[in-house]
Amino acid sequence: MDILVILIPASLFLGAVGLLAFFWAVRSKQFDDPEGDRHRILSSDWDDEPRP
């Protein structure tokens, strides 16, 4: 039962870190163009250059 004193705060901390990482990714526009990616994966053109 003493292990719960360690595991509960550790899980809350890791959950908060994951949530902050998700909000950071959304605010820095990591998920900006899902439509373009969907169409780009189906095209036969090779595009090895990164997008600007």
C-alpha positions in Angstrom: 0.0 0.0 0.0 3.0 2.3 0.5 3.8 2.1 -3.2 0.6 3.9 -4.0 2.1 7.0 -2.4 4.8 7.0 -5.1 2.8 5.7 -8.0 -0.2 8.0 -7.9 1.9 11.3 -7.9 4.2 9.8 -10.6 1.3 8.9 -12.8 -0.3 12.4 -12.4 3.0 14.0 -13.2 3.5 11.9 -16.3 0.0 12.6 -17.4 0.5 16.3 -17.0 3.8 16.2 -19.0 1.9 14.4 -21.8 -0.9 16.9 -21.8 1.6 19.8 -21.9 3.4 18.1 -24.8 0.1 17.8 -26.7 -0.8 21.4 -26.1 2.7 22.5 -27.2 2.3 20.5 -30.4 -1.1 22.0 -31.2 0.1 25.6 -30.5 3.2 25.1 -32.6 1.1 24.0 -35.6 2.4 20.4 -35.7 -1.0 19.2 -37.0 -1.5 22.0 -39.5 -2.2 20.2 -42.8 -3.8 16.8 -42.4 -5.7 17.2 -45.7 -2.5 17.7 -47.7 -0.8 14.7 -46.1 -3.8 12.5 -46.9 -3.6 13.4 -50.6 0.2 13.4 -50.7 0.5 9.8 -49.5 -1.7 8.6 -52.4 0.2 10.4 -55.1 2.8 8.6 -57.2 5.1 11.6 -57.3 8.2 11.3 -55.2 8.8 14.3 -53.0 12.0 14.0 -51.0 12.3 17.7 -50.3 10.9 19.0 -47.0 8.0 21.4 -47.1 8.9 25.1 -46.3 
